[in-house]
């Protein structure tokens, strides 16, 4: 389950799924990653999943935090 979404600089978001590293949390991260990837949202330039976090980078000329 997604715990928090924070700004990471001015052109990225930090999606926090918790501090633990386990299969359930990682499955949630990968599921969220794939869902966003499938949406093909204009302006997202990079998605970087880890065990318990997801960083979403975007082009400020096309999209913003909101």
C-alpha positions in Angstrom: 0.0 0.0 0.0 1.2 3.5 -0.9 2.1 5.4 2.3 3.1 8.8 1.0 3.9 10.8 -2.2 6.5 13.6 -1.8 8.2 16.0 -4.1 11.7 15.0 -5.1 13.1 18.3 -6.4 11.0 20.2 -8.9 10.5 17.5 -11.5 10.1 14.2 -9.7 7.9 12.4 -7.2 9.0 10.0 -4.5 6.3 7.3 -3.9 6.9 5.7 -0.5 5.5 2.2 0.2 7.1 1.9 3.7 10.4 1.1 5.3 10.2 -2.7 5.2 11.6 -4.8 2.4 9.4 -7.8 1.7 7.7 -9.5 -1.2 4.2 -7.9 -0.6 5.6 -4.3 -0.6 7.7 -5.0 -3.7 4.7 -6.5 -5.4 2.8 -3.3 -4.7 5.7 -1.1 -6.0 5.9 -3.2 -9.3 2.1 -3.1 -9.7 2.0 0.7 -9.3 5.0 1.0 -11.7 3.3 -1.2 -14.4 0.0 0.7 -14.0 1.6 4.1 -14.5 3.7 2.7 -17.4 0.6 1.3 -19.1 -1.2 4.7 -18.8 1.5 6.2 -21.1 1.0 9.6 -19.4 2.4 12.4 -21.5 5.3 14.2 -19.7 6.5 11.3 -17.5 10.1 10.8 -18.5 11.3 8.1 -16.2 10.0 5.5 -13.7 12.5 4.1 -11.3 11.2 1.3 -9.0 13.1 -0.1 -6.1 12.2 -2.7 -3.4 9.9 -0.3 -1.5 10.0 3.1 -3.4 9.1 4.4 -6.8 10.5 7.6 -8.3 8.5 9.2 -11.1 10.4 11.9 -13.1 8.5 14.3 -15.4 9.0 17.1 -17.9 7.8 20.4 -16.2 6.8 21.8 -19.6 4.2 19.0 -20.1 3.1 18.0 -16.6 3.5 19.0 -12.9 3.1 17.7 -9.4 -0.7 18.4 -9.4 
